[in-house]
C-alpha cells in the first residue's frame, strides 16, 4: 500500500462504518410501513434518512479517495468529552429530566475545546433547552419531562 493510500485509510474506514450504520438503519426501517408521500408511514423517515446517510457516506468516500492525502494527528480531547457528554445525557434524560440532561451535555461537550466561554454557553444552553422542549415535548409529544420523573 502506498503511503498516500495509507493516510486515506482511516477516513475510508470511517466512511464505511457510517455506511454500515446507514444500512442497518435501512434494514430496521424497512420493517415498518412506508406509506406514501401524501400519507407517510412510520418507516418513511427512517428509510429516507438511512438512504441519505448511505449516499453521503459513499460520496464522502469517493471524495476522500480522489483527494490528496493529508497527514493528521488524532486529537483525543474532543473525542473523549463529546462521547462522555452523550453518555451522560443518555443516563440523565430519563432520571433527571430533559433540562438537567441538556445542561450536562452542553457543559461537558464545551470542555472539548478551549477557551471556555460561560456567557455564550449560558445563552446556548437556555436556547437549546427551550427549543428542545418545544420540538420534542410539545410538538412531537415525546414522553420526556423537563425536570425529573
DSSP file (Angstrom, degrees, kcal/mol; ACC not computed):
  #  RESIDUE AA STRUCTURE BP1 BP2  ACC     N-H-->O    O-->H-N    N-H-->O    O-->H-N    TCO  KAPPA ALPHA  PHI   PSI    X-CA   Y-CA   Z-CA
    1    1 A X              0   0    0      0, 0.0     2,-0.0     0, 0.0     5,-0.0   0.000 360.0 360.0 360.0 134.2    0.0    0.0    0.0
    2    2 A X     >  -     0   0    0      1,-0.1     4,-2.1     4,-0.0     5,-0.1  -0.301 360.0-114.3 -71.5 159.5    1.3    3.4   -0.9
    3    3 A X  H  > S+     0   0    0      1,-0.2     4,-1.8     2,-0.2     5,-0.1   0.880 116.5  54.3 -62.3 -37.9    1.9    6.0    1.8
    4    4 A X  H  > S+     0   0    0      1,-0.2     4,-1.1     2,-0.2    -1,-0.2   0.907 109.9  46.0 -62.7 -42.4   -0.8    8.2    0.3
    5    5 A X  H  > S+     0   0    0      1,-0.2     4,-1.1     2,-0.2    -1,-0.2   0.853 108.4  57.3 -69.3 -33.6   -3.4    5.4    0.4
    6    6 A X  H  X S+     0   0    0     -4,-2.1     4,-0.5     1,-0.2     3,-0.3   0.880 105.0  51.2 -63.0 -37.7   -2.3    4.6    4.0
    7    7 A X  H  < S+     0   0    0     -4,-1.8     4,-0.4     1,-0.2     3,-0.2   0.806 112.4  46.9 -68.8 -29.0   -3.0    8.2    5.0
    8    8 A X  H  X S+     0   0    0     -4,-1.1     4,-2.4     1,-0.2     5,-0.2   0.636  90.1  86.4 -84.9 -15.4   -6.5    7.9    3.5
    9    9 A X  H  X S+     0   0    0     -4,-1.1     4,-2.5    -3,-0.3     5,-0.2   0.875  85.8  50.7 -58.9 -43.6   -7.3    4.5    5.0
   10   10 A X  H  X S+     0   0    0     -4,-0.5     4,-2.1    -3,-0.2    -1,-0.2   0.903 112.6  47.3 -62.2 -41.2   -8.7    5.8    8.3
   11   11 A X  H  > S+     0   0    0     -4,-0.4     4,-2.2    -3,-0.2    -1,-0.2   0.897 112.4  49.1 -67.1 -40.1  -11.0    8.2    6.5
   12   12 A X  H  X S+     0   0    0     -4,-2.4     4,-2.2     2,-0.2    -2,-0.2   0.880 110.3  51.0 -67.6 -36.9  -12.2    5.5    4.2
   13   13 A X  H  X S+     0   0    0     -4,-2.5     4,-2.5    -5,-0.2    -2,-0.2   0.907 109.2  51.4 -64.6 -41.3  -12.8    3.1    7.1
   14   14 A X  H  X S+     0   0    0     -4,-2.1     4,-2.3     2,-0.2    -2,-0.2   0.911 109.3  50.0 -61.8 -42.3  -14.9    5.8    8.8
   15   15 A X  H  X S+     0   0    0     -4,-2.2     4,-2.2     1,-0.2    -1,-0.2   0.908 111.5  49.3 -61.9 -41.2  -16.9    6.3    5.7
   16   16 A X  H  X S+     0   0    0     -4,-2.2     4,-2.2     2,-0.2    -2,-0.2   0.891 109.4  51.5 -64.4 -40.1  -17.5    2.6    5.5
   17   17 A X  H  X S+     0   0    0     -4,-2.5     4,-2.0     2,-0.2    -2,-0.2   0.906 110.4  48.3 -64.8 -41.3  -18.5    2.5    9.2
   18   18 A X  H  X S+     0   0    0     -4,-2.3     4,-2.2     1,-0.2    -1,-0.2   0.898 110.5  51.9 -65.5 -39.7  -21.1    5.2    8.7
   19   19 A X  H  X S+     0   0    0     -4,-2.2     4,-2.6     2,-0.2    -2,-0.2   0.886 106.8  53.9 -63.2 -38.1  -22.4    3.4    5.6
   20   20 A X  H  X S+     0   0    0     -4,-2.2     4,-2.6     2,-0.2    -2,-0.2   0.913 108.4  49.0 -63.1 -42.5  -22.8    0.2    7.7
   21   21 A X  H  X S+     0   0    0     -4,-2.0     4,-2.5     2,-0.2    -1,-0.2   0.901 111.3  50.7 -62.2 -40.1  -24.9    2.2   10.3
   22   22 A X  H  X S+     0   0    0     -4,-2.2     4,-2.2     2,-0.2    -2,-0.2   0.904 110.5  48.5 -63.3 -41.5  -27.0    3.6    7.4
   23   23 A X  H  X S+     0   0    0     -4,-2.6     4,-2.4     2,-0.2    -2,-0.2   0.906 111.4  50.1 -65.5 -41.4  -27.5    0.1    6.0
   24   24 A X  H  X S+     0   0    0     -4,-2.6     4,-2.2     1,-0.2    -2,-0.2   0.919 111.5  48.3 -62.2 -43.2  -28.5   -1.2    9.5
   25   25 A X  H  X S+     0   0    0     -4,-2.5     4,-2.8     1,-0.2    -1,-0.2   0.876 110.5  52.6 -64.5 -36.9  -31.0    1.7    9.9
   26   26 A X  H  X S+     0   0    0     -4,-2.2     4,-1.8     2,-0.2    -2,-0.2   0.924 109.0  48.7 -63.8 -44.8  -32.4    0.9    6.4
   27   27 A X  H  < S+     0   0    0     -4,-2.4     4,-0.4     2,-0.2    -2,-0.2   0.904 114.7  45.3 -62.8 -41.6  -32.9   -2.7    7.3
   28   28 A X  H >< S+     0   0    0     -4,-2.2     3,-1.4     1,-0.2     4,-0.2   0.924 112.3  51.7 -67.2 -43.8  -34.7   -1.8   10.5
   29   29 A X  H >< S+     0   0    0     -4,-2.8     3,-1.5     1,-0.3    18,-0.2   0.789  99.0  64.3 -65.1 -28.8  -36.7    0.9    8.8
   30   30 A X  T 3< S+     0   0    0     -4,-1.8    -1,-0.3     1,-0.3    -2,-0.2   0.660  89.6  68.7 -70.6 -14.2  -38.0   -1.5    6.1
   31   31 A X  T <  S+     0   0    0     -3,-1.4    -1,-0.3    -4,-0.4     2,-0.2   0.643  93.9  71.6 -75.4 -13.9  -39.7   -3.5    8.9
   32   32 A X  S <  S-     0   0    0     -3,-1.5     2,-0.3    -4,-0.2     9,-0.1  -0.639 100.2 -91.5-100.0 159.4  -42.1   -0.6    9.3
   33   33 A X        -     0   0    0     -2,-0.2    10,-2.6     1,-0.1    11,-0.5  -0.523  32.0-160.2 -70.2 130.8  -44.9    0.5    6.9
   34   34 A X        -     0   0    0     -2,-0.3     7,-2.8     9,-0.2    10,-0.3   0.891  18.1-174.6 -81.2 -41.4  -43.5    3.1    4.4
   35   35 A X  B     -A   40   0A   0      5,-0.3     5,-0.3     8,-0.1     2,-0.2  -0.488  32.0 -72.3  77.5-152.9  -46.8    4.7    3.3
   36   36 A X        -     0   0    0      3,-1.9     8,-0.1    -2,-0.1     5,-0.1  -0.753  42.7 -92.7-132.2 179.0  -46.7    7.3    0.5
   37   37 A X  S    S+     0   0    0     -2,-0.2     3,-0.4     1,-0.2    -1,-0.0   0.847 127.4  44.9 -65.3 -32.3  -45.6   10.9    0.2
   38   38 A X  S    S+     0   0    0      1,-0.3     2,-0.3    -3,-0.0    -1,-0.2   0.817 128.6  25.8 -78.8 -31.6  -49.1   12.1    1.0
   39   39 A X  S    S-     0   0    0     -5,-0.0    -3,-1.9     0, 0.0    -1,-0.3  -0.719  83.9-160.9-135.6  82.5  -49.5    9.7    3.9
   40   40 A X  B     -A   35   0A   0     -3,-0.4    -5,-0.3    -2,-0.3     2,-0.1  -0.416   7.4-145.9 -71.4 134.9  -46.1    8.9    5.3
   41   41 A X    >>  -     0   0    0     -7,-2.8     3,-1.2    -2,-0.2     4,-0.5  -0.314  34.6 -90.8 -88.8 178.6  -45.9    5.7    7.5
   42   42 A X  T 34 S+     0   0    0      1,-0.2     4,-0.5     2,-0.1    -8,-0.2   0.679 124.7  51.7 -67.1 -17.0  -43.7    5.2   10.5
   43   43 A X  T 3> S+     0   0    0    -10,-2.6     4,-2.1     1,-0.1    -1,-0.2   0.547  87.1  84.5 -94.8  -7.1  -40.9    3.8    8.3
   44   44 A X  H <> S+     0   0    0     -3,-1.2     4,-2.7   -11,-0.5     5,-0.2   0.951  92.3  41.8 -62.7 -53.1  -40.7    6.6    5.8
   45   45 A X  H  X S+     0   0    0     -4,-0.5     4,-2.8     1,-0.2     5,-0.2   0.922 115.4  48.9 -65.8 -44.9  -38.4    9.0    7.7
   46   46 A X  H  > S+     0   0    0     -4,-0.5     4,-2.4     2,-0.2    -1,-0.2   0.913 114.8  45.9 -61.0 -39.7  -36.0    6.3    9.0
   47   47 A X  H  X S+     0   0    0     -4,-2.1     4,-2.5   -18,-0.2    -2,-0.2   0.936 114.6  46.8 -67.7 -45.5  -35.7    4.8    5.5
   48   48 A X  H  X S+     0   0    0     -4,-2.7     4,-2.1    -5,-0.2    -2,-0.2   0.912 114.7  47.4 -62.4 -42.1  -35.3    8.2    3.8
   49   49 A X  H  X S+     0   0    0     -4,-2.8     4,-2.4    -5,-0.2    -1,-0.2   0.908 111.5  50.7 -64.9 -42.1  -32.7    9.2    6.4
   50   50 A X  H  X S+     0   0    0     -4,-2.4     4,-2.4    -5,-0.2    -2,-0.2   0.909 110.0  49.5 -63.9 -42.2  -30.8    5.9    6.1
   51   51 A X  H  X S+     0   0    0     -4,-2.5     4,-2.6     1,-0.2    -1,-0.2   0.912 110.8  50.6 -62.8 -41.4  -30.6    6.2    2.3
   52   52 A X  H  X S+     0   0    0     -4,-2.1     4,-2.7     2,-0.2     5,-0.2   0.907 110.1  49.8 -62.1 -42.5  -29.3    9.8    2.7
   53   53 A X  H  X S+     0   0    0     -4,-2.4     4,-2.3     2,-0.2    -2,-0.2   0.913 112.0  48.0 -62.6 -43.1  -26.7    8.6    5.1
   54   54 A X  H  X S+     0   0    0     -4,-2.4     4,-2.1     2,-0.2    -2,-0.2   0.930 113.8  46.3 -64.1 -46.1  -25.6    5.8    2.8
   55   55 A X  H  X S+     0   0    0     -4,-2.6     4,-2.5     1,-0.2    -2,-0.2   0.919 114.2  47.6 -64.0 -44.6  -25.4    8.1   -0.3
   56   56 A X  H  X S+     0   0    0     -4,-2.7     4,-2.4     1,-0.2    -1,-0.2   0.876 111.4  50.1 -67.0 -36.2  -23.5   10.8    1.7
   57   57 A X  H  X S+     0   0    0     -4,-2.3     4,-2.3    -5,-0.2    -1,-0.2   0.886 111.6  48.8 -69.4 -36.1  -21.0    8.3    3.1
   58   58 A X  H  X S+     0   0    0     -4,-2.1     4,-2.3     2,-0.2    -2,-0.2   0.914 112.5  48.1 -66.3 -42.0  -20.4    6.9   -0.4
   59   59 A X  H  X S+     0   0    0     -4,-2.5     4,-2.5     2,-0.2    -2,-0.2   0.895 112.3  49.1 -64.8 -39.7  -19.9   10.4   -1.8
   60   60 A X  H  X S+     0   0    0     -4,-2.4     4,-2.7     2,-0.2    -2,-0.2   0.900 110.5  50.6 -66.0 -40.6  -17.5   11.3    1.0
   61   61 A X  H  X S+     0   0    0     -4,-2.3     4,-2.5     2,-0.2    -2,-0.2   0.912 111.2  48.9 -62.8 -42.3  -15.6    8.1    0.5
   62   62 A X  H  X S+     0   0    0     -4,-2.3     4,-2.0     2,-0.2    -2,-0.2   0.932 113.0  46.5 -62.4 -46.1  -15.3    8.9   -3.2
   63   63 A X  H  X S+     0   0    0     -4,-2.5     4,-1.5     1,-0.2    -2,-0.2   0.893 112.8  50.2 -64.7 -39.4  -14.1   12.4   -2.5
   64   64 A X  H  < S+     0   0    0     -4,-2.7    -1,-0.2     1,-0.2    -2,-0.2   0.908 109.7  51.1 -63.4 -42.3  -11.6   11.1    0.1
   65   65 A X  H  < S+     0   0    0     -4,-2.5    -2,-0.2     1,-0.2    -1,-0.2   0.875 114.5  43.0 -63.9 -38.2  -10.3    8.6   -2.4
   66   66 A X  H  < S+     0   0    0     -4,-2.0    -1,-0.2    -5,-0.2    -2,-0.2   0.709  99.4  90.2 -82.2 -20.6   -9.7   11.2   -5.1
   67   67 A X  S  < S-     0   0    0     -4,-1.5     2,-0.2    -5,-0.2     3,-0.1  -0.255  89.2 -93.3 -76.7 162.1   -8.3   13.9   -2.8
   68   68 A X        -     0   0    0      1,-0.1    -1,-0.1   -60,-0.0     2,-0.1  -0.511  51.0-102.2 -68.7 140.2   -4.6   14.4   -1.9
   69   69 A X        -     0   0    0     -2,-0.2     2,-0.4    -4,-0.1    -1,-0.1  -0.394  36.3-161.1 -68.0 143.0   -3.6   12.6    1.2
   70   70 A X        -     0   0    0    -66,-0.1     2,-0.4   -63,-0.1    -1,-0.0  -0.991  13.1-136.4-128.8 125.5   -3.3   14.7    4.4
   71   71 A X        +     0   0    0     -2,-0.4     2,-0.3   -63,-0.0   -63,-0.0  -0.681  32.3 176.9 -80.7 129.9   -1.4   13.6    7.4
   72   72 A X        -     0   0    0     -2,-0.4     2,-0.3   -65,-0.1    -2,-0.0  -0.964  26.8-130.8-134.2 149.9   -3.3   14.4   10.6
   73   73 A X        -     0   0    0     -2,-0.3     2,-0.5     1,-0.0    -2,-0.0  -0.757  32.0-112.7 -93.4 146.8   -2.8   13.9   14.3
   74   74 A X        -     0   0    0     -2,-0.3     2,-0.7     1,-0.0    -1,-0.0  -0.683  24.2-151.9 -79.4 128.1   -5.6   12.4   16.3
   75   75 A X     >  -     0   0    0     -2,-0.5     4,-0.7     1,-0.1     3,-0.1  -0.900  13.0-175.5-103.4 109.8   -6.9   15.0   18.8
   76   76 A X  H  >  +     0   0    0     -2,-0.7     4,-2.8     1,-0.2     5,-0.2   0.778  66.3  74.7 -81.1 -28.6   -8.3   13.0   21.7
   77   77 A X  H  > S+     0   0    0      1,-0.2     4,-2.5     2,-0.2     5,-0.3   0.917 100.2  42.0 -56.6 -50.2   -9.8   15.8   23.8
   78   78 A X  H  > S+     0   0    0      1,-0.2     4,-2.4     2,-0.2     5,-0.4   0.907 114.6  52.4 -63.7 -39.4  -12.9   16.4   21.6
   79   79 A X  H  X S+     0   0    0     -4,-0.7     4,-1.6     1,-0.2    -2,-0.2   0.927 113.8  43.2 -60.9 -44.9  -13.5   12.6   21.1
   80   80 A X  H  X S+     0   0    0     -4,-2.8     4,-2.5     2,-0.2    -2,-0.2   0.949 118.0  42.0 -67.6 -50.4  -13.4   12.0   24.9
   81   81 A X  H  X S+     0   0    0     -4,-2.5     4,-2.3    -5,-0.2    -2,-0.2   0.880 115.7  47.1 -72.2 -37.9  -15.5   14.9   26.0
   82   82 A X  H  X S+     0   0    0     -4,-2.4     4,-2.0    -5,-0.3    -1,-0.2   0.921 115.1  47.2 -68.6 -41.6  -18.2   14.7   23.3
   83   83 A X  H  X S+     0   0    0     -4,-1.6     4,-2.2    -5,-0.4    -2,-0.2   0.928 113.4  48.5 -62.6 -44.6  -18.5   10.9   23.8
   84   84 A X  H  X S+     0   0    0     -4,-2.5     4,-2.7     1,-0.2    -2,-0.2   0.895 109.2  53.5 -61.7 -40.7  -18.7   11.4   27.6
   85   85 A X  H  X S+     0   0    0     -4,-2.3     4,-2.4     1,-0.2    -1,-0.2   0.903 109.3  48.0 -62.3 -41.9  -21.4   14.1   27.2
   86   86 A X  H  X S+     0   0    0     -4,-2.0     4,-2.2     2,-0.2    -1,-0.2   0.910 112.3  49.1 -66.2 -42.1  -23.6   11.9   25.0
   87   87 A X  H  X S+     0   0    0     -4,-2.2     4,-1.5     2,-0.2    -2,-0.2   0.926 112.3  47.9 -62.9 -45.2  -23.2    9.0   27.5
   88   88 A X  H  X S+     0   0    0     -4,-2.7     4,-1.9     1,-0.2    -2,-0.2   0.907 110.2  53.0 -62.9 -41.9  -24.1   11.3   30.5
   89   89 A X  H  X S+     0   0    0     -4,-2.4     4,-2.6     1,-0.2    -1,-0.2   0.923 107.6  50.8 -59.9 -44.9  -27.1   12.7   28.6
   90   90 A X  H  < S+     0   0    0     -4,-2.2     4,-0.4     1,-0.2    -1,-0.2   0.833 113.3  46.1 -64.1 -30.4  -28.5    9.2   27.9
   91   91 A X  H  < S+     0   0    0     -4,-1.5     4,-0.5    -5,-0.2    -1,-0.2   0.789 119.4  39.1 -80.8 -28.0  -28.2    8.4   31.6
   92   92 A X  H  X>S+     0   0    0     -4,-1.9     4,-2.8    -5,-0.1     5,-1.3   0.790  95.3  76.1 -92.2 -30.3  -29.7   11.6   32.9
   93   93 A X  T  <5S+     0   0    0     -4,-2.6    52,-0.4     1,-0.2     4,-0.3   0.839 103.9  36.9 -59.6 -36.9  -32.6   12.3   30.4
   94   94 A X  T  45S+     0   0    0     -4,-0.4    -1,-0.2     2,-0.1    -2,-0.1   0.862 126.5  36.2 -81.8 -36.0  -34.9    9.7   31.9
   95   95 A X  T  45S+     0   0    0     -4,-0.5    54,-0.8     2,-0.1    -2,-0.2   0.936 131.6  22.5 -83.2 -50.5  -34.0   10.1   35.5
   96   96 A X  T  <5S-     0   0    0     -4,-2.8    52,-2.7     1,-0.2     4,-0.3   0.695 110.4-111.7 -95.5 -21.6  -33.3   13.9   36.0
   97   97 A X     >< -     0   0    0     -5,-1.3     4,-1.7    50,-0.3    -1,-0.2  -0.372  33.9 -68.6 110.1 168.4  -35.3   15.2   33.0
   98   98 A X  H  > S+     0   0    0     47,-3.2     4,-2.3     2,-0.2     5,-0.2   0.907 123.8  52.3 -63.9 -46.0  -34.6   16.9   29.7
   99   99 A X  H  > S+     0   0    0     47,-2.1     4,-2.3     1,-0.2    -1,-0.2   0.943 111.9  42.8 -63.5 -51.3  -33.3   20.2   31.1
  100  100 A X  H  > S+     0   0    0     46,-0.6     4,-2.3    -4,-0.3    -1,-0.2   0.881 114.2  52.9 -63.1 -34.7  -30.7   18.8   33.5
  101  101 A X  H  X S+     0   0    0     -4,-1.7     4,-2.5     1,-0.2    -1,-0.2   0.898 110.3  47.7 -65.4 -39.0  -29.5   16.3   30.9
  102  102 A X  H  X S+     0   0    0     -4,-2.3     4,-2.8     2,-0.2     5,-0.3   0.887 109.3  53.1 -68.5 -38.7  -29.1   19.2   28.3
  103  103 A X  H  X S+     0   0    0     -4,-2.3     4,-2.6     2,-0.2     5,-0.2   0.944 112.9  44.4 -60.1 -46.7  -27.2   21.3   30.9
  104  104 A X  H  X S+     0   0    0     -4,-2.3     4,-2.7     2,-0.2     5,-0.3   0.923 113.4  50.8 -63.6 -44.3  -24.8   18.3   31.4
  105  105 A X  H  X S+     0   0    0     -4,-2.5     4,-2.2     1,-0.2    -2,-0.2   0.935 115.0  41.8 -59.1 -48.3  -24.5   17.6   27.7
  106  106 A X  H  X S+     0   0    0     -4,-2.8     4,-1.5     2,-0.2    -1,-0.2   0.912 116.4  47.8 -69.7 -42.6  -23.7   21.2   26.8
  107  107 A X  H  X S+     0   0    0     -4,-2.6     4,-0.6    -5,-0.3    -2,-0.2   0.949 115.3  43.7 -64.2 -48.7  -21.3   21.8   29.7
  108  108 A X  H >< S+     0   0    0     -4,-2.7     3,-1.1     1,-0.2    -2,-0.2   0.916 114.7  48.9 -65.6 -42.7  -19.3   18.5   29.2
  109  109 A X  H >< S+     0   0    0     -4,-2.2     3,-1.5    -5,-0.3    -1,-0.2   0.786 101.5  64.6 -69.2 -24.1  -19.1   18.9   25.5
  110  110 A X  H >< S+     0   0    0     -4,-1.5     3,-0.9     1,-0.3    -1,-0.3   0.728  90.9  66.4 -69.1 -19.0  -17.9   22.5   25.9
  111  111 A X  T << S+     0   0    0     -3,-1.1    -1,-0.3    -4,-0.6    -2,-0.2   0.561  80.2  82.3 -75.2  -6.9  -14.8   21.1   27.6
  112  112 A X  T <  S+     0   0    0     -3,-1.5     2,-0.4    -4,-0.2    -1,-0.2   0.754 101.4  24.8 -69.5 -23.6  -13.8   19.6   24.2
  113  113 A X  S <  S-     0   0    0     -3,-0.9     2,-0.3    -4,-0.2    -1,-0.2  -1.000  88.8-102.7-144.0 139.0  -12.3   22.9   23.0
  114  114 A X  S    S+     0   0    0     -2,-0.4     2,-0.1     2,-0.1    -3,-0.0  -0.700  80.0  62.3 -99.2 158.6  -10.9   25.9   24.8
  115  115 A X  S    S-     0   0    0     -2,-0.3     2,-0.5    -5,-0.0    -2,-0.1   0.508  71.6-137.3 -84.5 158.6  -11.4   28.7   25.6
  116  116 A X        -     0   0    0     -2,-0.1     2,-0.6    -5,-0.1    -2,-0.1  -0.716  18.1-168.4 -80.7 122.2  -14.4   28.2   27.9
  117  117 A X     >  -     0   0    0     -2,-0.5     4,-2.0     1,-0.1     5,-0.2  -0.845   6.9-178.1-117.4  92.9  -17.0   31.0   27.2
  118  118 A X  H  > S+     0   0    0     -2,-0.6     4,-2.2     1,-0.2    -1,-0.1   0.832  77.6  52.5 -65.0 -34.8  -19.6   30.9   30.0
  119  119 A X  H  > S+     0   0    0      2,-0.2     4,-2.1     1,-0.2    -1,-0.2   0.960 114.3  40.5 -69.1 -50.1  -21.8   33.7   28.7
  120  120 A X  H  > S+     0   0    0      1,-0.2     4,-2.5     2,-0.2    -1,-0.2   0.858 114.4  55.3 -65.9 -33.0  -22.3   32.2   25.2
  121  121 A X  H  X S+     0   0    0     -4,-2.0     4,-2.4     2,-0.2    -1,-0.2   0.896 107.2  49.6 -64.5 -40.5  -22.6   28.8   26.8
  122  122 A X  H  X S+     0   0    0     -4,-2.2     4,-2.4     2,-0.2    -2,-0.2   0.930 112.5  46.5 -64.0 -46.7  -25.4   30.0   29.1
  123  123 A X  H  X S+     0   0    0     -4,-2.1     4,-2.5     1,-0.2    -2,-0.2   0.915 113.7  48.5 -62.5 -43.2  -27.3   31.5   26.1
  124  124 A X  H  X S+     0   0    0     -4,-2.5     4,-2.7     2,-0.2     5,-0.2   0.899 110.8  51.4 -64.0 -40.5  -26.9   28.4   24.1
  125  125 A X  H  X S+     0   0    0     -4,-2.4     4,-2.3     2,-0.2     5,-0.2   0.940 111.9  45.5 -62.3 -48.4  -28.0   26.2   26.9
  126  126 A X  H  X S+     0   0    0     -4,-2.4     4,-2.4     1,-0.2     5,-0.2   0.927 114.7  48.6 -61.4 -45.4  -31.2   28.2   27.5
  127  127 A X  H  X S+     0   0    0     -4,-2.5     4,-3.0     1,-0.2     5,-0.2   0.932 112.7  46.8 -61.2 -46.9  -31.9   28.3   23.8
  128  128 A X  H  X S+     0   0    0     -4,-2.7     4,-2.6     2,-0.2    -1,-0.2   0.852 112.0  50.4 -68.2 -34.1  -31.4   24.6   23.3
  129  129 A X  H  X S+     0   0    0     -4,-2.3     4,-2.5    -5,-0.2    -1,-0.2   0.942 114.8  43.4 -66.8 -46.3  -33.5   23.6   26.3
  130  130 A X  H  X S+     0   0    0     -4,-2.4     4,-2.6    -5,-0.2    -2,-0.2   0.934 117.1  46.0 -64.7 -45.8  -36.4   25.8   25.1
  131  131 A X  H  X S+     0   0    0     -4,-3.0     4,-2.7    -5,-0.2     5,-0.3   0.920 114.4  47.9 -63.9 -43.9  -36.1   24.7   21.5
  132  132 A X  H  X>S+     0   0    0     -4,-2.6     4,-2.7    -5,-0.2     5,-0.8   0.900 112.3  49.5 -63.3 -41.2  -35.8   21.0   22.6
  133  133 A X  I  X>S+     0   0    0     -4,-2.5     5,-2.5    -5,-0.2     4,-0.9   0.932 113.9  45.7 -61.3 -46.8  -38.8   21.3   24.9
  134  134 A X  I  <>S+     0   0    0     -4,-2.6     5,-2.5     3,-0.2    -2,-0.2   0.906 121.4  36.9 -65.3 -42.2  -40.9   23.0   22.2
  135  135 A X  I  <>S+     0   0    0     -4,-2.7     5,-2.0    -5,-0.2     6,-0.2   0.965 128.9  26.1 -75.8 -54.1  -39.9   20.5   19.5
  136  136 A X  I  <5S+     0   0    0     -4,-2.7     6,-2.9    -5,-0.3    -3,-0.2   0.893 130.5  30.9 -85.6 -40.7  -39.7   17.2   21.3
  137  137 A X  I  <<S+     0   0    0     -4,-0.9     4,-0.2    -5,-0.8    -3,-0.2   0.942 133.4  24.5 -86.2 -51.5  -42.1   17.5   24.3
  138  138 A X  I   <S+     0   0    0     -5,-2.5    -3,-0.2    -6,-0.1    -4,-0.2   0.966 130.6  36.3 -76.6 -55.4  -44.7   19.9   23.0
  139  139 A X  I   <S+     0   0    0     -5,-2.5    -3,-0.2    -6,-0.3    -4,-0.2   0.942 131.3  25.0 -68.1 -51.0  -44.5   19.4   19.2
  140  140 A X  S   <S-     0   0    0     -5,-2.0    -1,-0.2    -6,-0.1    -3,-0.2   0.582  95.3-132.1 -93.7 -10.8  -43.8   15.7   19.0
  141  141 A X        +     0   0    0     -4,-0.2    -4,-0.2    -6,-0.2    -3,-0.1   0.823  37.5 177.3  66.6  31.2  -45.3   14.7   22.3
  142  142 A X        -     0   0    0     -6,-2.9     2,-2.6     1,-0.1    -1,-0.2  -0.388  41.9-109.4 -68.2 146.5  -42.4   12.6   23.3
  143  143 A X  S    S+     0   0    0     -2,-0.1     2,-0.3     2,-0.0    -1,-0.1  -0.307  75.5 125.3 -78.4  61.3  -42.6   11.1   26.8
  144  144 A X        -     0   0    0     -2,-2.6     2,-0.3    -8,-0.1   -50,-0.1  -0.855  49.2-144.7-114.6 151.7  -40.0   13.3   28.3
  145  145 A X        -     0   0    0    -52,-0.4   -47,-3.2    -2,-0.3     3,-0.3  -0.862  14.6-135.7-111.1 153.5  -40.2   15.5   31.3
  146  146 A X  S    S+     0   0    0     -2,-0.3   -47,-2.1     1,-0.3   -46,-0.6   0.904  97.1  18.9 -72.0 -41.0  -38.5   18.8   31.7
  147  147 A X  S    S-     0   0    0      1,-0.4   -50,-0.3   -50,-0.2    -1,-0.3  -0.911 117.1 -54.4-135.5 107.3  -37.4   18.1   35.3
  148  148 A X              0   0    0    -52,-2.7    -1,-0.4    -2,-0.4   -52,-0.2   0.367 360.0 360.0  57.8 172.5  -37.3   14.5   36.6
  149  149 A X              0   0    0    -54,-0.8    -1,-0.2    -3,-0.1   -53,-0.1   0.361 360.0 360.0-104.6 360.0  -40.0   11.9   36.8
